Amino acid sequence: MIEEKKAPSNLSQSEEANKPIQSKNTAFIQKLKAEIQCINRNSNENDTIFPTSGMPKVILDFAKEISEVYGVPIEFPALSALCAVSAAVRKKFTVDSGKYRNFGQLWLMFVAPPGVGKSEPVAAAFRPLLQLDNISFESYQLELNNWKSDCAEAKQNRKLEPDRPFYKQCLIDDFTPESLYQTMFRNNGAVSLYRDELSGWFADFGRYNKSGEISRYLSIFNNAQFCINRKSEEPLQIPEPFMTICGTIQPEILNVALNNNYLKENGFASRFLYVYPREIKKQKYSEKTPDKNILEQYNELIKHCYQLEKSKESYLLSDDARNLFVLYANNNTDLVNGSSNNFFRATYAKMEIQVLRIALIIQLIRGVYNSDEWQQREISKEAIQYAIDICHYFNANILRVENAGEEKNVSSGEAIRIIQQEYGIKNKQAFADSIGVSRQYISKICNQ
């Protein structure tokens, strides 16, 4: 019940005094309205179901098989596989939209509570790359032994020592910033981070030095050239650095990691795509084992992508793909402008780039099994549409990331009741129109 107050004796003075309060109240109400719209949008069932229509068959077969065997949502193995393809391809292909030129680089984080089996589907997707790195390491060991012998012979004959060999690797997991830069330099500026628990990676931020580690990652996301100059060491210049990132994390740890390092404020968190199912529980044990033929087909895809030659030409958008992309970009701009949450705004703003990167990966996979599409060097409308569908799925997870570890999602009804109790809703029709619900719904909530 709102207490009735006496009219002020000096109306003009009262109005001036109330302006700051009115401004504060208006800002609060506008924020709640925006959050109601965001909640309604993210709770739409069509937006939260992971799309599979448009997924290349080899990835879909792999994802279904791993999902059934380990009892996990299909998006876990599906998106892990796209990340693995990205890591295998590295900097060999680009997509050029006319305004943006991108590699198929992805930063994915799988968010789920402990004990639900989130690690194995990611491991299954990256296993072929780990095997390739093992083979490369064995070759490196042989080259290193031969190099040591050659150095001993050169010293004996007073000749120059040959150049030391280096480990040609695709994946990295535990490293210092300095070793990361060295590894990127030796591997043509491209290496990918695959780490089961990303909590360890977050814990290492700032551990070894205070030289702007986070800002360096922001540059890497943008593929912006950087140069490392250290005393008594040769400079390392890395043009167009590439780093796909993939790993798992628990909701509570994600919340701490993002807040403790100010990763939402500095834009780091907004570069990630979050795989965060609404409900995930550990499933009963199943005796089903992975189909070897399906795994082999997937393994062959990864090996094929790993061995591809670098292309001199960028992929361009077909006319139909460009039309879809422009429409998506314009709708996405409205989403950015309509959001009151800075983390949401920054994440939405990156989605145009994310669509292009995902579309390139999808198109490459399609081209592997279709020679005509491979020769055209175009992003098809099917590839761009599926990339857009996936990014709609990612958008639906952002609200959960904002509340990670808290699970305090406020329903639209609760938000409306807050406004009613604190400020009152005099014109229910106008208020209903402003937040996109019916007057009857407002009345029902207010009368409860």
Summary of the structure (lengths in Angstrom):
residues: 448
radius of gyration: 26.2
end to end distance: 13.5
largest distance: 105.2
contacts: 1327
relative contact order: 0.16
helix: 57%
strand: 9%
